[in-house]
Amino acid sequence: MTKVTLGRTGIAVNKNGFGALPIQRISRDDAAYLLQKALDNGIDFFDTARAYTDSEEKIGFALSSRRGQFTLATKTAAQDTNGFWTDLHTSLKNLKTDCVDILQFHNPAFCPRPGDGTGLYDAMLQAKEQGKIRFISITNHRLAVAREAVESGLYDTLQFPFNYLATPEETQLVEDCAAWGIGFISMKALSGGLITSSAAAYAFQAQYPGALPIWGVQLERELDEFLSYIETPPQMTPELQAVIDRDKRELAGDFCRGCGYCLPCPAQINIPTCARMSLLLRRSPAESHLSQAGQAAMARIDQCIHCNHCASHCPYGLDTPELLRRNYEDYKTFLNRRP
């Protein structure tokens, strides 16, 4: 069993983390089954967020009686101290616990610091003094904010997108965290579903002993795949390296990572799906995307009001309206090719 130690926290957990965003899409009982099966079989790190609708409640329902057996991380996207305390008290209630192991600022546009005028980091310190949290952490999609957080020395862990499509600057961030004793949590280890070989994704992560990938789990077959890696972790082979090399060629350049920070869209366009449609059509079974429901979702692109909300909120600086337009044109080509 491969363990990851999250830097100076000393927390040691299985190399497979459970990303609990997807369980908001399934029933409470189905979520409880997956969560309990994961814990029963060696997964002992669970990551959620106040923003993930009922994910926290499902974790509390399923696992609160076994609280001492796992590490629990959640997030707050609060913009002020009132929001911070409301979020924290709600999270503790939903999770049915007195203390969260890791509380993370959820993708802030800046790096919260003591005395910066927002009161957010000071509230974190107070919550830690009160025993409501153990470690102060941050998540982000912006390299500059993530780097500032690491260099500040204020954060015990960093959660940041990291997979084999990472840039050299992003890889350096992981290495810096290891050097400075900061735990690193890999979000988007499958690049929002664009990476289809979990074995290749795991083998890549295995090259970074301090990186903890969290896998988004919604289906039992997905969980079983990751559980199988506990006893037989994939190692880098020429075959898996070939998969990685191919993906790097196909996914080079600007593409939507599916983070969802462009939402909500005033025109009700499902941007994270629609802006990646060209890739999804080529990397997953196309028929569901070409269904009547899929066509209706893509047709909403014509309703774009060009408010620029999506582009201004994209942490990767993408020209999202143009990306949507190109994907829709490609989508219509796929439709016309159908018999």
PLY file of the C-alpha trace (Angstrom):
ply
format ascii 1.0
element vertex 339
property float x
property float y
property float z
element edge 338
property int vertex1
property int vertex2
end_header
0.00 0.00 0.00
1.51 3.32 -1.11
1.22 6.15 1.40
1.60 9.91 0.93
2.66 12.20 3.78
1.19 15.67 3.39
4.26 17.70 4.19
4.63 19.18 7.66
1.10 18.13 8.64
2.44 14.62 9.19
-0.85 13.25 7.83
-0.10 9.96 6.05
-2.84 8.60 3.78
-3.28 6.19 0.91
-2.10 7.47 -2.47
-5.74 7.38 -3.67
-7.86 10.24 -2.33
-11.66 10.31 -2.67
-12.91 13.43 -4.44
-16.48 13.91 -3.26
-17.73 16.49 -5.77
-19.47 13.85 -7.98
-21.47 12.27 -5.16
-23.75 15.31 -5.14
-25.22 13.82 -8.36
-26.32 10.53 -6.81
-28.69 9.50 -4.03
-27.73 9.61 -0.38
-27.82 5.82 -0.08
-25.75 5.28 -3.22
-23.22 7.84 -2.00
-23.06 6.19 1.42
-22.38 2.83 -0.20
-19.46 4.23 -2.21
-18.00 6.15 0.73
-18.19 3.18 3.09
-16.76 0.82 0.48
-13.88 3.21 -0.14
-13.05 3.44 3.57
-13.46 -0.31 4.08
-10.90 -0.97 1.36
-8.14 1.45 2.28
-9.03 4.92 1.00
-8.68 7.22 3.99
-8.68 10.77 2.58
-11.97 12.44 1.65
-12.15 15.88 0.04
-15.33 17.93 -0.29
-16.46 21.58 -0.18
-19.22 23.76 1.18
-20.02 24.60 -2.47
-20.68 20.95 -3.42
-24.40 21.12 -2.53
-25.13 18.05 -0.34
-21.72 16.33 -0.58
-20.80 17.21 3.00
-24.13 15.92 4.30
-23.64 12.61 2.52
-20.19 12.19 4.01
-21.55 12.99 7.47
-24.38 10.49 7.01
-22.07 7.73 5.77
-18.88 8.12 7.78
-19.41 10.17 10.95
-19.52 7.05 13.14
-16.00 6.19 11.89
-14.52 9.67 12.14
-11.21 8.54 13.62
-10.42 6.31 10.65
-9.93 8.92 7.93
-8.69 12.41 7.09
-11.33 14.95 6.17
-10.82 18.06 4.04
-13.40 20.63 3.03
-13.40 24.15 1.59
-14.90 27.58 2.05
-15.37 30.12 -0.72
-16.34 32.83 1.79
-15.44 36.40 0.89
-15.61 37.82 4.43
-15.44 36.69 8.03
-19.20 36.39 8.48
-19.33 34.06 5.50
-16.33 32.15 6.80
-17.92 31.38 10.17
-21.26 30.53 8.57
-19.54 28.12 6.20
-17.45 26.51 8.92
-20.36 25.97 11.29
-22.47 24.58 8.44
-19.67 22.24 7.36
-19.17 20.91 10.90
-22.91 20.33 11.23
-23.21 18.61 7.85
-20.13 16.47 8.36
-21.23 15.60 11.91
-17.83 16.34 13.37
-16.25 18.76 15.84
-13.13 19.28 13.76
-12.10 19.30 10.11
-8.55 18.09 9.51
-7.87 20.42 6.57
-9.88 23.55 5.82
-9.07 25.10 2.46
-9.80 28.50 0.98
-11.67 27.54 -2.18
-9.98 29.05 -5.26
-9.71 32.66 -4.07
-8.60 35.29 -6.59
-5.88 36.36 -4.15
-3.74 34.82 -1.43
-5.33 35.53 1.97
-2.82 36.76 4.57
-2.98 37.90 8.18
-3.98 41.54 8.48
-4.81 41.94 4.77
-8.12 43.63 5.55
-10.37 40.69 4.66
-10.02 38.97 8.02
-10.14 35.58 6.31
-6.75 34.23 7.32
-7.19 35.64 10.82
-10.48 33.74 11.04
-8.68 30.56 10.00
-6.18 31.08 12.82
-9.00 31.63 15.29
-10.80 28.49 14.12
-7.57 26.53 14.57
-7.11 27.94 18.09
-10.67 26.85 18.89
-9.91 23.30 17.73
-12.41 23.42 14.88
-9.73 22.82 12.23
-6.26 21.28 12.35
-4.53 22.72 9.29
-4.92 25.85 7.14
-4.86 25.28 3.41
-5.79 26.69 0.03
-6.92 25.50 -3.40
-6.42 27.36 -6.63
-6.41 27.24 -10.41
-4.21 30.31 -10.83
-0.50 29.59 -10.90
0.45 33.04 -9.60
-1.86 32.76 -6.56
-0.73 29.20 -5.87
2.92 30.19 -6.03
2.33 33.14 -3.69
0.58 30.82 -1.23
3.48 28.38 -1.27
6.13 31.08 -0.89
4.19 32.79 1.92
4.76 29.88 4.29
1.22 30.39 5.59
-0.36 27.22 4.22
0.04 23.62 5.28
-1.24 22.13 2.01
-1.96 23.32 -1.50
-4.55 21.79 -3.81
-3.86 22.57 -7.46
-4.58 20.94 -10.86
-1.82 18.46 -11.63
-1.65 15.67 -14.17
0.58 14.61 -17.03
-0.60 17.57 -19.10
1.01 19.93 -16.60
3.34 22.69 -17.75
6.94 22.84 -16.48
5.90 25.74 -14.19
3.11 23.65 -12.66
5.45 20.71 -12.15
7.94 23.02 -10.46
5.19 24.04 -8.04
4.78 20.42 -6.96
8.52 20.05 -6.47
8.68 23.29 -4.47
5.93 22.08 -2.15
7.91 18.91 -1.51
11.08 20.91 -0.83
9.35 23.30 1.57
7.33 20.73 3.50
3.93 21.72 2.10
1.46 18.95 1.37
0.37 18.79 -2.27
-3.10 17.59 -3.29
-3.53 16.91 -7.01
-6.92 18.00 -8.29
-7.98 17.27 -11.87
-5.71 14.22 -11.96
-7.80 13.07 -14.94
-8.05 16.59 -16.40
-11.80 16.72 -15.91
-12.36 13.46 -17.80
-10.15 14.20 -20.81
-7.55 11.72 -19.55
-9.16 8.33 -20.08
-6.39 6.06 -18.78
-6.47 6.12 -15.00
-3.51 3.73 -14.98
-1.39 6.24 -16.90
-2.65 9.02 -14.63
-1.72 7.05 -11.51
1.68 6.01 -12.85
2.45 9.67 -13.52
1.42 10.69 -9.99
3.53 7.85 -8.58
6.63 9.67 -9.81
5.87 12.40 -7.24
5.88 10.76 -3.79
4.49 13.86 -2.08
1.53 14.31 -4.43
-1.88 13.02 -3.34
-4.29 12.63 -6.28
-7.98 12.88 -5.45
-10.17 10.99 -7.89
-13.74 12.13 -8.49
-15.92 9.09 -7.82
-19.57 8.69 -8.83
-19.86 5.07 -9.99
-18.86 1.84 -8.29
-16.83 0.71 -11.32
-14.78 3.92 -11.01
-14.15 3.25 -7.33
-13.20 -0.37 -8.03
-10.63 0.80 -10.56
-8.90 3.01 -8.01
-9.20 0.42 -5.25
-7.36 -2.06 -7.46
-4.40 0.31 -7.50
-3.98 0.00 -3.73
-2.63 -3.53 -4.03
-1.21 -3.28 -7.55
-0.27 0.36 -8.20
0.46 1.02 -11.90
4.12 1.66 -12.67
5.33 3.65 -15.63
5.86 1.35 -18.62
6.64 2.05 -22.27
2.99 1.36 -23.04
1.68 3.87 -20.49
4.29 6.39 -21.57
3.00 6.02 -25.12
-0.51 6.84 -23.88
0.82 9.94 -22.14
2.78 11.05 -25.20
-0.28 10.65 -27.42
-2.48 12.62 -25.02
0.06 15.41 -24.82
0.00 15.70 -28.61
-3.79 15.64 -28.84
-4.37 18.01 -25.93
-1.65 20.51 -26.70
-2.61 24.18 -26.68
-5.62 25.91 -25.20
-8.41 23.68 -23.97
-11.09 23.92 -21.30
-10.10 22.10 -18.10
-13.72 21.83 -16.95
-13.15 23.63 -13.65
-16.55 25.36 -13.82
-15.51 28.79 -12.56
-17.12 30.31 -15.67
-20.53 29.34 -14.29
-23.30 30.25 -13.87
-23.87 31.27 -17.47
-26.69 33.82 -17.94
-27.64 32.04 -21.19
-27.66 28.66 -19.37
-24.90 27.23 -21.53
-23.17 24.25 -19.92
-19.77 25.76 -20.66
-17.47 23.09 -19.12
-19.04 20.43 -21.34
-19.75 22.49 -24.46
-16.30 24.10 -24.55
-14.67 20.64 -24.48
-17.05 18.92 -26.87
-14.56 18.43 -29.71
-12.26 16.57 -27.33
-15.07 14.63 -25.69
-16.35 13.42 -29.07
-12.93 12.02 -29.86
-12.04 10.65 -26.43
-15.26 9.06 -25.16
-18.31 7.31 -26.65
-19.85 9.93 -28.94
-23.43 8.73 -29.06
-24.51 10.24 -25.74
-23.07 13.59 -26.78
-24.95 13.43 -30.10
-28.31 12.57 -28.49
-31.28 14.92 -28.61
-30.37 16.19 -25.15
-26.78 16.71 -26.26
-27.88 18.61 -29.34
-30.16 20.84 -27.28
-27.32 21.60 -24.88
-24.97 22.55 -27.70
-27.66 24.63 -29.45
-27.74 26.93 -26.44
-24.40 28.30 -27.64
-26.43 30.26 -30.20
-28.10 32.02 -27.25
-24.79 33.48 -25.99
-25.33 37.14 -25.03
-21.59 37.93 -25.18
-21.54 39.23 -21.62
-17.94 37.99 -21.25
-18.66 36.58 -17.79
-17.08 33.25 -18.73
-13.87 34.69 -20.16
-13.40 37.11 -17.28
-13.74 34.29 -14.74
-11.57 31.71 -16.53
-8.44 31.11 -14.42
-6.64 29.92 -17.56
-7.32 33.09 -19.55
-9.21 31.32 -22.34
-11.31 33.14 -24.92
-14.30 31.06 -23.88
-16.88 32.46 -26.35
-14.54 31.70 -29.25
-13.84 28.25 -27.83
-17.58 27.59 -27.62
-18.08 28.74 -31.20
-15.34 26.48 -32.55
-16.64 23.49 -30.60
-20.16 24.03 -31.89
-18.98 24.17 -35.51
-17.05 20.95 -35.00
-20.06 19.39 -33.30
-22.29 20.16 -36.27
-19.74 18.50 -38.55
-19.95 15.36 -36.43
-23.75 15.44 -36.63
-23.69 15.73 -40.41
-21.41 12.72 -40.69
-23.86 10.45 -38.94
-25.64 7.92 -41.18
0 1
1 2
2 3
3 4
4 5
5 6
6 7
7 8
8 9
9 10
10 11
11 12
12 13
13 14
14 15
15 16
16 17
17 18
18 19
19 20
20 21
21 22
22 23
23 24
24 25
25 26
26 27
27 28
28 29
29 30
30 31
31 32
32 33
33 34
34 35
35 36
36 37
37 38
38 39
39 40
40 41
41 42
42 43
43 44
44 45
45 46
46 47
47 48
48 49
49 50
50 51
51 52
52 53
53 54
54 55
55 56
56 57
57 58
58 59
59 60
60 61
61 62
62 63
63 64
64 65
65 66
66 67
67 68
68 69
69 70
70 71
71 72
72 73
73 74
74 75
75 76
76 77
77 78
78 79
79 80
80 81
81 82
82 83
83 84
84 85
85 86
86 87
87 88
88 89
89 90
90 91
91 92
92 93
93 94
94 95
95 96
96 97
97 98
98 99
99 100
100 101
101 102
102 103
103 104
104 105
105 106
106 107
107 108
108 109
109 110
110 111
111 112
112 113
113 114
114 115
115 116
116 117
117 118
118 119
119 120
120 121
121 122
122 123
123 124
124 125
125 126
126 127
127 128
128 129
129 130
130 131
131 132
132 133
133 134
134 135
135 136
136 137
137 138
138 139
139 140
140 141
141 142
142 143
143 144
144 145
145 146
146 147
147 148
148 149
149 150
150 151
151 152
152 153
153 154
154 155
155 156
156 157
157 158
158 159
159 160
160 161
161 162
162 163
163 164
164 165
165 166
166 167
167 168
168 169
169 170
170 171
171 172
172 173
173 174
174 175
175 176
176 177
177 178
178 179
179 180
180 181
181 182
182 183
183 184
184 185
185 186
186 187
187 188
188 189
189 190
190 191
191 192
192 193
193 194
194 195
195 196
196 197
197 198
198 199
199 200
200 201
201 202
202 203
203 204
204 205
205 206
206 207
207 208
208 209
209 210
210 211
211 212
212 213
213 214
214 215
215 216
216 217
217 218
218 219
219 220
220 221
221 222
222 223
223 224
224 225
225 226
226 227
227 228
228 229
229 230
230 231
231 232
232 233
233 234
234 235
235 236
236 237
237 238
238 239
239 240
240 241
241 242
242 243
243 244
244 245
245 246
246 247
247 248
248 249
249 250
250 251
251 252
252 253
253 254
254 255
255 256
256 257
257 258
258 259
259 260
260 261
261 262
262 263
263 264
264 265
265 266
266 267
267 268
268 269
269 270
270 271
271 272
272 273
273 274
274 275
275 276
276 277
277 278
278 279
279 280
280 281
281 282
282 283
283 284
284 285
285 286
286 287
287 288
288 289
289 290
290 291
291 292
292 293
293 294
294 295
295 296
296 297
297 298
298 299
299 300
300 301
301 302
302 303
303 304
304 305
305 306
306 307
307 308
308 309
309 310
310 311
311 312
312 313
313 314
314 315
315 316
316 317
317 318
318 319
319 320
320 321
321 322
322 323
323 324
324 325
325 326
326 327
327 328
328 329
329 330
330 331
331 332
332 333
333 334
334 335
335 336
336 337
337 338
